[in-house]
Structures are given as C-alpha cells and as structure tokens.
C-alpha cells in the first residue's frame, strides 16, 4: 500500500505521479474497465508516451533546479578572497590531534 501511494503521489519536481511518468496512465484500482488495442498500436503508443514523458520530466527537473538555484543565490554572499599571507581563524573542532588537551595545542 505504501509503494502504491508513493508511486501515485504527485512528485514535487515533475508535478506528475511517478506511475504516470513511467507507464503513461494512472494506476488501476482494480475496478476500471480495460481497453483493447492491438499489440503494434500499444507498442507505438508506449514508445511515444515514454519519449514525451522523458522530455517532460527533463524540463520539470531543470525548472526545479533553476528555482532552487535562484532561491539559494538570494541568500548567498560571495566568498572572501584570501591570499597566502593573510591570517585567518581556524575552527579546529574537527581536527584530531595527539595532544591530551585543546589548551596544549599552542
């Protein structure tokens, strides 16, 4: 049931359910009537549907990436330019040493 719900849920980036993108139709619940088509029609229809779905998904993902980049860039400030002779503060919280105490590192 969880997998069915996940595949039938509208995805943020693509704005379509994953099952619809993959197969071209909304998943059957079990009580909808089936439609009869010839095999060649089904294959051609499937290939065209998959080509269109791939193009739509690529476009939707590119749009979502652009939106996220635009939002991130609004909050971002440029990195400072450092030169080899500049003095900087170092956060040593992730540096492991053999000294028994942080005070003895100097």
N, C-alpha and C positions, 0 to 999 in steps of 0.2 A: 504494500500500500504506500509506503514511504517513497519507493522508487517511482511508482506511478505518479504520485503527487509532485515529486521533483521534476520529472520529465514533462508534466502537464502544466507547470508553473511558468509564467511569463518571465523570461530572463531579463536582467537589467540592461545589459549591453545590446542585445539583439532586439528587444521589445517583442519577442515571439517565444512561444513554448519550445523547448528543445525537441520534443517529439515531432512537432510540426516542421521544424527545420530539417530534421533527419529523414522523415518519411513523407512529408508533404500533406499530412492530414492530422486532425486532432485524434487522439487515441479513442478507440471504440470502447464503450462501456459494456457492450455485450448484447444490447437490445436494439441497436440500429440495424436497418436492412442493408444488406450488401449489394453492391452494384457489379454487374457482369460486364467485363471488357475482354477483348481478345488479347492474347499474350504480347503481340507486337505493339499494339496500342499502349498496353501497360508499360512495356519497356521504354518506349519512346517518351511517354508521359513522365515516367520516373526519371529518366535522364534529363529531360528539360527542367523538371521540378528541382532536381538536385543542383543543376547548374545555376538556376535562378536563386535557390536558397543559399548557395555558397557566395554568390555575388552580394546578396542582401546582408548576409552575416558579416562579410568583409567590410561592407560600407558601415554597418551599425557598430562594429568594433572600432573602426577608425574614428567614427564620430564620438564614441565613448572615450577613446584615448585622447582625442583633442579636447573634449570637455574637461577631463581630469587634468590635463596639462595646463589648460587655461586657468582652472581653479588653483592648482598648485603654484603656478607662476605669479598669481596675485599676491600670495603670502610670502614669497621668496625674496630675499635680498641678495645682491651679488656678493660672492666670496671675496674677502680681503686679499690683496696681493702681497705675498711675503717674499722677502729677499733673503739670501743665505746669511747675512749679517744681523738680521732682525732678531730681537729677543721676544719670545712668546711664552705664555703659560701653558704647562702641560698637565693634563688630567692623568694622573698615574694610578687611577683606581683599577684599571685592567692590566697593569703591568706587574708581573710576578717576579720577585727577586729572592735572593737567598738571605737577605738581611732579616733578623728576627723582629724588627720594628720599623715602622714608617719613619720614625724620627731619625733613625740611624742611616738613612739613605744619603745624607749630605756628605 
